[in-house]
Amino acid sequence: MGAIIEKAQAAIDKVDQLGDLAGKIFTDFDRERILHDAAHAETLVANAPTPLPLAGLLVSVKDLYDEAGKVTSAASLLLKDRAPAARDCEIIARIKAAGAVPFGRTSMSEFAYSGVGLNPHYGTPGNVFDPDGIPGGSTSGGGLTVALGLVDIALGTDTGGSVRIPAAINGLYGFKASRLRMSGDGIHPLAKSFDTAGPLARDLETTIVAFEVMAGIAVPPASAGKGGALRIGVPVNAFTNDLDDRVKRDFEAICATLRAAGHDLVEIDLGFVADNAVLNKILVSAEAHDIYANDFAKLETCGDPRVLSRMRFADSLSLQDRCDAYARRTDVIARFNAALADVDVMIAPTLAMMAPKISEVEADFDRLNAMMLRNTSYLNLVDACAISLPVPVAGENAPAALMIAGIHGRDFAVLDVARKFDALLQS
């Protein structure tokens, strides 16, 4: 038995020891398929003329990505009996060609439509720091597979924060690339104008390598020591207002550390982003409505009522409302790009509050879901790229989460700054 097969088997054994929790993390866990893919990776890696970037790494797959022979169900009962995918989607094909082993299909908020991670069909797992706390959504199962050490990387998607939120809650790195960097081929959509594939991992370099493979591009080497102090935008009137005490204290400490390291932190007024946050609600609901409207009668009996309610919001919208919303979004993106023209990147807390309990969210879903999505979804609204970094906090079990963002297309700059800040903030 080769090393990759042994690694896969050991991870399978860990899953088997999770008991009922495994059923809340995975929608499909095919042990034979995993070992077959591990054997294939073993041969591929052994015969590769040069080292493969993801050689032998285990990668969980959010139940939105097509895998040949597997049903893409979006963790819903509606799609559970659809025909299996005929082929691997482009990103799955790329990670397998890079030597990785797909490791189970992970649960999520139904149709990827929430930031908290509740799922009434499979159950809701806790997070790695609190079994009673929300896991973060919508890539809830994926975040847990990485945080629990089952896999090296999780494939997620991010429509309003669905990579960054579970990363922040579970002490991981999560990268939302520029939307047009990532192929959506064979990935079941929620709202195509917002959906972005992205990786979660336990360290920054693995996150970057996963992004490189997923996007089919090479990130330039770190520019450590070049360029000196950075000019960092710190938002006011959005992102940094109405934070809970722990998040506010952590963010102030991070800003103080960056200033002490010689970086120039400047305020940028992004109040116009907050003023237009309703555009996310309008446009994501409208695009999801277009996909599922013919299934609403079925979803009344087999769907998550919280998700159905959010899609049905679009019933109240006219065609003119939609057109106006797209036009306003275009203007907000242009204003955001202009606001960031004089800074290298902007920073903000990934989340406005620490993770609430599952029971709290079940009792107050609309308010808490909106609060968990707030900061991350602002950046989906403006079509930005962003990464969430965990930042250790003395005396606290769960780390803080720092979001570094740039305008669409500035992925390399965001990742370069992430490397610098990660080295500083982890020390």
C-alpha positions in Angstrom: 0.0 0.0 0.0 1.4 3.4 -1.0 1.7 6.5 1.1 -1.3 8.2 -0.6 -3.6 5.2 -0.1 -2.4 4.9 3.5 -3.2 8.6 4.1 -6.6 8.2 2.5 -7.4 5.1 4.6 -6.3 6.9 7.8 -8.6 9.8 7.0 -11.5 7.4 6.3 -10.9 5.8 9.7 -11.1 9.2 11.3 -14.5 9.8 9.6 -15.7 6.5 10.8 -14.9 7.5 14.4 -17.1 10.7 14.1 -20.3 8.7 14.5 -23.4 10.8 13.8 -21.3 13.9 13.2 -20.1 12.5 9.9 -23.7 12.5 8.5 -23.9 16.2 9.2 -20.6 16.9 7.5 -21.0 14.8 4.3 -23.9 14.3 1.9 -22.0 11.4 0.3 -19.0 9.5 1.6 -18.0 6.7 -0.8 -15.0 4.9 0.8 -14.4 2.7 -2.2 -14.4 5.7 -4.5 -11.9 7.5 -2.3 -9.5 4.6 -2.2 -9.9 4.2 -6.0 -9.0 7.8 -6.5 -6.1 7.5 -4.1 -4.7 4.6 -6.1 -5.0 6.7 -9.2 -3.2 9.6 -7.6 -0.5 7.2 -6.4 0.2 6.2 -9.9 -0.1 9.7 -11.3 2.3 11.2 -8.8 4.8 8.3 -9.2 4.9 8.7 -13.0 4.9 12.5 -13.1 8.0 14.0 -14.7 7.9 16.9 -12.2 6.4 17.2 -8.8 2.6 17.8 -8.8 1.4 20.8 -6.8 -1.3 18.9 -4.8 0.5 15.5 -4.7 -1.3 13.2 -2.3 -3.4 16.0 -0.7 -7.0 15.1 0.3 -9.7 17.5 -0.9 -13.3 17.5 0.2 -15.8 18.6 -2.4 -18.8 20.9 -1.6 -22.0 19.3 -3.0 -22.2 21.8 -5.8 -19.3 20.5 -7.9 -20.0 17.9 -10.5 -18.0 14.7 -10.0 -18.5 11.9 -12.7 -20.9 9.3 -11.4 -22.0 11.3 -8.4 -25.2 13.3 -7.8 -24.8 17.0 -7.3 -27.6 17.6 -4.8 -26.7 21.0 -3.3 -27.6 19.3 0.0 -31.2 19.4 -0.9 -33.9 16.8 -1.1 -35.2 18.4 -4.3 -32.0 17.4 -6.3 -31.1 14.2 -4.4 -32.6 11.9 -7.0 -31.3 13.7 -10.1 -29.1 11.9 -12.6 -25.4 11.6 -11.6 -23.0 13.9 -13.3 -21.6 12.6 -16.6 -18.2 14.1 -16.1 -16.0 15.9 -13.6 -16.3 19.7 -13.6 -13.3 21.7 -14.7 -12.0 22.4 -11.2 -12.4 18.8 -10.1 -10.5 17.7 -13.2 -7.7 20.2 -12.4 -7.3 19.1 -8.8 -7.1 15.5 -9.7 -4.6 16.2 -12.5 -2.5 18.0 -9.8 -2.3 14.8 -7.7 -5.1 15.4 -5.2 -7.7 12.9 -4.0 -11.3 14.0 -3.8 -12.5 13.0 -0.3 -16.3 13.0 0.1 -19.0 15.4 -0.8 -19.7 17.9 1.9 -23.0 19.2 3.3 -23.9 22.9 3.2 -26.8 25.3 3.6 -29.4 24.1 1.1 -28.6 25.5 -2.3 -25.8 27.5 -0.7 -28.3 30.1 0.4 -27.2 31.2 3.9 -24.2 32.3 5.9 -24.8 30.3 9.0 -24.8 26.7 7.8 -28.1 25.3 9.0 -29.4 22.3 7.1 -32.6 20.6 8.2 -32.1 17.6 6.0 -28.6 16.4 7.1 -28.4 18.2 10.4 -26.2 21.1 11.4 -22.7 20.4 12.8 -21.1 22.7 15.3 -17.8 24.4 14.7 -14.3 23.2 15.8 -14.3 25.4 18.8 -17.9 25.0 20.0 -20.1 21.9 19.2 -23.1 24.1 19.9 -22.0 27.0 17.8 -22.8 27.4 14.1 -20.3 26.1 11.6 -20.7 29.0 9.2 -22.2 28.7 5.7 -22.8 27.9 3.2 -19.6 25.7 3.0 -20.3 24.3 6.5 -19.3 20.6 6.0 -16.2 21.7 4.0 -15.0 24.0 6.8 -15.3 21.1 9.3 -13.4 18.6 7.1 -10.4 20.9 7.2 -10.7 22.1 10.8 -11.0 18.5 12.1 -7.9 17.5 10.1 -9.7 15.1 7.8 -8.5 16.8 4.6 -5.9 19.3 3.5 -8.2 21.5 1.4 -11.9 22.0 1.0 -13.5 23.2 -2.2 -16.2 25.8 -1.5 -18.1 28.5 -3.2 -18.7 32.1 -2.1 -21.8 34.0 -3.2 -22.0 36.2 -0.1 -19.2 34.9 2.1 -19.7 31.1 1.9 -15.9 30.4 1.9 -14.8 33.2 4.2 -17.4 32.7 6.9 -16.8 29.1 7.8 -13.0 29.8 7.4 -13.3 32.6 10.0 -15.4 30.6 12.4 -13.2 27.5 12.3 -9.8 29.3 12.4 -8.9 28.6 8.7 -7.8 30.5 5.6 -10.5 31.0 3.0 -10.0 32.8 -0.3 -12.7 34.3 -2.5 -10.9 35.0 -5.8 -12.0 37.5 -8.3 -15.2 36.0 -9.8 -13.9 35.8 -13.3 -10.7 34.1 -12.3 -12.6 30.9 -11.5 -14.5 28.6 -13.9 -18.1 27.9 -13.0 -18.3 25.0 -15.4 -20.1 22.1 -13.8 -20.7 24.0 -10.5 -24.4 24.1 -9.6 -25.3 27.9 -9.4 -27.2 30.0 -6.9 -26.6 33.4 -8.4 -24.1 33.5 -11.3 -23.4 37.2 -11.0 -22.0 36.5 -7.5 -20.9 32.9 -7.3 -17.2 32.2 -7.0 -15.4 28.9 -6.3 -12.7 29.0 -3.6 -10.5 27.0 -1.3 -10.3 26.6 2.5 -7.1 25.3 4.2 -5.3 25.3 7.5 -2.3 27.4 6.2 -1.9 30.2 3.7 0.5 28.5 1.3 -1.8 25.5 0.8 -4.6 27.9 0.2 -2.6 29.7 -2.5 -1.5 26.5 -4.2 -5.1 25.3 -4.2 -6.2 28.6 -5.8 -3.4 28.3 -8.4 -4.6 24.8 -9.4 -8.3 25.7 -9.3 -7.8 28.8 -11.5 -5.1 27.4 -13.7 -2.7 30.3 -13.0 0.6 30.9 -11.1 0.8 33.4 -8.2 4.0 35.4 -8.3 6.5 34.6 -5.5 6.2 36.6 -2.3 7.7 40.1 -2.5 8.9 40.1 1.1 11.3 43.0 1.6 10.2 44.9 -1.5 8.2 48.1 -1.5 8.4 48.9 2.2 5.4 50.1 4.1 2.0 49.5 2.6 -0.9 51.9 2.4 -3.9 50.1 3.9 -7.5 51.2 3.6 -9.6 50.9 6.8 -13.3 51.4 6.1 -15.6 53.7 8.0 -19.4 53.8 7.8 -19.3 50.2 6.6 -17.5 47.0 7.8 -16.2 48.4 11.1 -19.5 49.8 12.6 -21.7 47.9 15.0 -19.1 45.2 15.8 -19.5 43.0 18.9 -17.0 43.8 21.7 -14.7 40.9 21.0 -14.4 41.6 17.2 -13.9 45.3 17.8 -11.2 44.7 20.3 -9.4 42.2 18.1 -9.6 44.4 15.0 -8.2 47.4 16.9 -5.3 45.3 18.2 -4.6 44.1 14.6 -4.6 47.6 13.3 -2.2 48.7 16.1 0.2 45.8 15.2 0.2 46.8 11.5 0.9 50.5 12.4 3.7 49.4 14.7 5.2 47.5 11.8 5.3 50.7 9.8 2.3 50.4 7.6 0.1 53.4 6.8 -3.5 52.8 7.7 -5.9 55.4 6.2 -9.6 55.7 6.5 -11.8 55.2 3.4 -15.5 56.1 3.5 -17.4 53.1 2.2 -20.8 54.1 3.6 -22.2 53.9 0.1 -21.6 50.2 0.0 -23.6 49.7 3.2 -26.3 52.0 1.8 -26.7 49.7 -1.2 -26.5 46.4 0.7 -30.2 45.6 -0.3 -28.9 45.0 -3.8 -27.4 41.7 -2.7 -30.9 40.6 -1.4 -32.6 41.7 -4.6 -30.2 40.2 -7.1 -29.3 37.0 -5.4 -33.0 36.3 -4.7 -33.8 37.1 -8.3 -31.2 34.9 -9.8 -32.0 32.0 -7.5 -35.7 32.5 -8.2 -35.0 32.0 -12.0 -33.4 28.6 -11.2 -35.9 27.2 -8.8 -39.3 29.0 -9.4 -40.8 25.9 -11.2 -39.9 23.8 -8.1 -41.5 26.1 -5.4 -44.5 23.8 -5.0 -42.2 20.8 -4.3 -40.0 22.9 -2.0 -43.0 23.7 0.1 -42.9 20.1 1.3 -39.2 19.1 0.9 -37.2 22.3 1.2 -35.8 24.5 3.9 -38.5 27.1 4.5 -35.9 29.7 5.4 -34.3 29.2 2.0 -37.6 29.2 0.1 -38.6 32.4 1.8 -35.5 34.1 0.6 -36.0 33.0 -3.0 -39.7 34.1 -2.9 -38.7 37.6 -2.0 -38.1 38.0 -5.8 -41.9 37.5 -6.3 -42.2 41.1 -5.1 -39.8 42.4 -7.8 -40.7 43.8 -11.2 -38.5 43.5 -14.2 -37.7 47.2 -13.8 -36.7 46.6 -10.2 -34.2 44.0 -11.4 -32.8 46.2 -14.1 -32.5 49.1 -11.7 -30.7 46.9 -9.2 -28.1 45.7 -11.8 -27.5 49.3 -12.9 -27.1 50.5 -9.3 -24.7 47.6 -8.6 -22.6 48.7 -11.6 -22.3 52.1 -10.1 -21.4 50.8 -6.7 -18.6 48.7 -8.1 -17.2 51.7 -9.9 -17.4 53.8 -6.8 -15.7 51.1 -4.7 -12.9 50.7 -7.3 -12.3 54.5 -7.2 -12.3 54.5 -3.4 -9.5 51.9 -3.3 -7.5 53.5 -6.0 -5.0 55.1 -3.6 -4.5 52.1 -1.3 -2.7 48.7 -1.7 -5.6 46.8 -0.2 -8.3 47.3 2.4 -8.8 45.4 5.7 -11.8 44.7 7.8 -13.0 42.1 10.3 -14.3 39.1 8.3 -17.3 38.9 10.6 -19.1 41.6 12.6 -19.7 39.2 15.5 -18.4 36.0 16.9 -20.3 32.8 16.0 -23.6 32.5 17.7 -25.1 29.2 19.0 -27.1 27.0 16.6 -30.2 27.4 18.8 -29.9 31.2 18.7 -29.8 31.2 14.9 -32.8 28.8 14.7 -34.7 31.2 16.9 -33.7 34.4 15.1 -32.6 33.4 11.7 -33.2 36.5 9.6 -31.3 38.9 11.8 -28.3 36.6 12.7 -27.9 35.3 9.2 -27.8 38.9 7.8 -25.3 39.8 10.5 -23.0 36.9 9.8 -23.1 37.7 6.1 -22.8 41.5 6.4 -19.1 42.2 6.0 -18.3 39.4 3.5 -21.3 40.1 1.3 -20.4 43.8 1.0 -17.4 42.5 -1.0 -19.5 40.2 -3.2 -21.7 43.2 -4.0 -18.7 45.2 -5.3 -17.3 42.1 -7.1 -14.0 42.2 -5.1 -11.5 39.5 -4.2 -10.8 38.8 -0.5 -9.1 36.4 1.8 -9.9 35.6 5.5 -6.9 35.0 7.8 -7.0 33.6 11.3 -5.2 35.7 13.8 -4.3 34.2 17.2 -5.5 36.1 20.3 -3.9 35.6 23.6 -6.2 34.0 26.1 -8.9 33.1 23.6 -9.6 29.7 22.1 -11.1 30.9 18.8 -8.8 33.2 16.8 -9.8 36.5 15.3 -10.4 36.7 11.6 -9.0 39.4 9.4 -10.2 40.1 5.8 -7.9 41.5 3.2 -9.6 42.7 0.1 -8.9 44.3 -3.3 -10.8 45.3 -6.4 -11.7 42.6 -9.0 -8.5 41.4 -10.6 -6.2 42.3 -7.8 -5.9 38.7 -6.5 -2.1 38.7 -6.6 -1.8 41.9 -4.6 -4.2 40.6 -2.0 -2.3 37.3 -1.6 1.0 39.1 -1.5 -0.2 41.3 1.4 -1.7 38.3 3.0 1.7 36.6 3.1 3.2 39.7 4.7 0.5 40.1 7.3 0.2 36.4 8.1 3.9 36.3 8.9 3.5 39.4 11.1 0.3 38.4 12.9 1.1 34.8 13.5 4.3 35.7 15.3 
